[in-house]
């Protein structure tokens, strides 16, 4: 790639980004011969042909603000996406959220088996870091090491995994809005923030630009999660491609259960307006990042 | 540390290395406040106060061949150990090897619960890469990126996790010595090899020295596994700190079931002699690495 520029309509730009992500995933997940081929089948099953690739697209668009080659930011974005995919496999396991359906098809542990699903998640995490550390991602090792460190923090015990732990614990307790906010900032927010930060890292952004993108990402991530909770209540499984109304059935506190639908919608909208305002310094180049923000609260899946 | 030199007896040198590893683990696994504290408790439970720390000791001793500061190699070794600890948590899960006992105490999913154990393993993997990417591990980012890439490959789908997948698949098939050898080279060998390679990387070893250490590690890793299979047959749970005679009960092919006890013992001994011969170029500095090789086939736990 890429033919896309800031004037390309968002759907075309996202589709082009997703196709480029798919191609890199297909290459890095090439299956070896032997008994472990099944492992790579499961890794490919859970990673290829899936989703909007929002996270890599954020990396791509943030890096474009600094005129960074797409080849760098795409690989960084693919690493984030691989972490996202591994987390979905593990989250769906019977011992965790016990979800049989993901992106409209059987979850990895249903299509394969639990042991293979656990291992596929583990191997996807490893390959994410392998990609970041490879010189094809960036010629400067300082940049590669910064990417590794950032992704490890965002996805680990003080980030995504910690958020999932809070989520599991919160199912058994009376969680309030501040607990849910903190949980979501870790569980989904940390990785979305790093998607943007990765663009700033490969783009060698100034501190000011990096901070602006982090603020944008924080607001976006929270709005994204509120939109997700709203979808769980208002969407159907057919629309969403996974089971809905699970949160309520599980007696789980969410933004919607705590705030009600109208206030949750209003809060998401305010966060989006705030996110968009963070991008002022980037002018027209940030057109897609603004459009994504609006897309996130209006999506149906 | 460190007071140890090549003349310190192996048990003292290993105990000193293990104490230094323990201290770093204690620091990097400091628990945050909040609902995710339980996650860090599980990570600490599965990582602290456990085992001989063979892998970090290999990194330490290999790096000492090149007069590298222990502070670099210890952190690299701790990252390897964290990967090892995460793999034990996941291997013990009911869907995998279903082991209730590990290092003489309840496995992580027994002491906590399955969901917490899965997440603790995931977070331990992430922190291993975080440590390697941190500038405290080495001032040169090229070295840090090389460590990350090497550990990711050794522990991923083409390494440790791939080996575990072959192991699970082999339980249901007629595995021969060549399949078992390949499986073990991935499942345990890849990480043991990287333990030595990491010492060569932080020590900026010549290609020749690095190759010699890799050959040493390959032979050592296979001998280690044969010794493990022998322990499973000849040891008691009390000696070994985990259930024994599980392989036979599971109808699992091992070096011992395929070769018999005397030939397996002989093969391990030959591998150890070969491993020791690989170290000739390092002279007296490699005294501990030679002693480790002998220790590995004579250990009772």
Interface residues (C-beta under 8 A of the other chain):
Chain A: X32 X34 X35 X36 X38 X39 X40 X43 X86 X87 X90 X93 X95 X96 X113 X114 X115 X116 X118 X119 X121 X122 X123 X125 X126 X127 X129 X130 X132 X133 X134 X135 X140 X141 X142 X144 X145 X146 X148 X149 X151 X152 X153 X155 X156 X157 X158 X159 X161 X162 X163 X164 X165 X166 X168 X169 X170 X173 X179 X182 X183 X186
Chain B: X32 X34 X35 X36 X38 X39 X40 X43 X86 X87 X90 X93 X95 X96 X113 X114 X115 X116 X118 X119 X121 X122 X123 X125 X126 X127 X129 X130 X132 X133 X134 X135 X140 X141 X142 X144 X145 X146 X148 X149 X151 X152 X153 X155 X156 X157 X158 X159 X161 X162 X163 X164 X165 X166 X168 X169 X170 X173 X179 X182 X183 X186
